[in-house]
Amino acid sequence: MVGAFLVLTVAAMAQKSEVFIKGDAAIRGYDPVAYFTMGKPVMGNKQLNYQWKGANWYFANQESLDAFKASPEKYAPQYGGYCAYGLAEGHKAPTAPDAWTIVNGKLYLNYDKDVQSTWKKDQPKYIVTADKNWPNLKDKD
């Protein structure tokens, strides 16, 4: 019981961050630029890191790191990497690196593939709602 309480407490504390952090890394250590340049999730290298918005961001190569440093808002996932569908529903949720889409040049992550399939059914509506919800939720549990 204590272990479950500890896990829930740690998860709640992590979600206070504006950026989804797992361990010591933003978006589970995946390279946000790779979604755009390689078209897939690619694990970043801890040697190639950049601190932004209170989180460590990791990159697969120097080119990705340089691109992110030059324009982090262009490459960082929307809603700090929290689940875009969850934000549309009014709460923060963690994300899986393989549940992602790029819409109008912006990266959106989802909780998992099942949630992503719901998200894809009406992305424009969910984006409008999540955009409205984000300012009120970004600094909350």
N, C-alpha and C positions, 0 to 999 in steps of 0.2 A: 504494500500500500504506500509506503514512504517513497519507493522508487517511482511509482506512477505520479505521486504528488510532485516530486522533483522534476520529472520530465515535463509535466504540465506547467510548472513554474518557470522553467528554463524557456519553454516555447513561448509563454506569454511575455517574458522579458525580451526575447529576441524580436517579437513582433512590435514592440514599442518603437523600434527603429524605422526610419523612413525607407530604408532599403532592406529587402529580404536577405538575411544573413544566416547561413548554415555553417556551423563551425566558426572559422575565422574569415569566411569568404562571402562576398556578395554573390547571389544567384548560384550557390553551391560550388563556386570556383570555376564556373564555365566562362569562356571568353565571349562577352557580349558582341564584339565586333564580328566574330566568326559567323554568327547567324546571318549577317549581311554579306560577308565576303566569301564564305565557304558554303553557305546555304544549309548549315547543320550545326548542332551543338558540338562544341569542341572544348575539352577540358583545358583550362589555363594552366600555366606554369607558375609556381610560387616565386620563382626567380624574376618573373616579369610581372610586377604588380604596381598598382597605383592606388593611392588612397583618395577616395572621393565620397562626399556625403557621409563621412564617418564609417566607411566600409572599405575593405580590401578587395580590389577588383583584380582578377588574374587573367593573363593573356597567353595565347598559344604561341605568339611570335612577336618580334619587335615592331613589325608593321602595325599589328593590331593595337599594341600598347601606344604607339605614337598617334594613331588615328583617334583613339579614345581620349588621350591627353589633349589633343587639339580641339575635340568637340564631343565631350562626354554626353551632352544632352541628345546628340544625334544617335548615339549607339546604345545608351542605357535603356533597359526595358522600361516601359511605362509603369507607373504606380510602384516604382522602386523594385520591380521584379516580383511583387505579390501577384496573385492570381487575378487576371483582368475580369474574369467572370465573377469571382468572389467580390471584387470591388463593386461591380454592377449590382450585386445582391446586397451590398451594404456592409461587408466585412472583409478583413484581411485574411488571406489564406496562403500557405506555402505553395511552391510551384515545382514542377518536374522539368528538367532541361529539355526533354524530348517533346513536350507539349507546348508548342510555340507557333506563332504566325507573325508575319510582317504585313501590316495594313497601312497604306499610305505612307510608307517609309518609316513606320514606327514598329518597334518590337513589343509584342505582347506575349506574356507567359501565362500558362494555365496550371491548375492543380495536377491534372493528369490527362490522359488521352480521352477519357470519357467526358470529363468536363469540357475539354477542348471541342469535342464534337457538338456539345450543346452551344458553346460559345460561337462556333462557326455558323450556326443557324440564323443568327441575327446580330452579327458583329457591329454594324453601324449603331443600332439601338443600344447595345451593351456598352459601347465606347462612350456614347453621350452620357449615359447614366453613371458609368464609372468615373468619367471626367468630373462630373458634378459631385460625386461622393468623395473623391480623393482628398481634396483640401481638408475635409472634416475628419478623415480617417487616418491620414498619413502618420500622425504622431500618437495615435491611440493603439491600444491592444487589438 
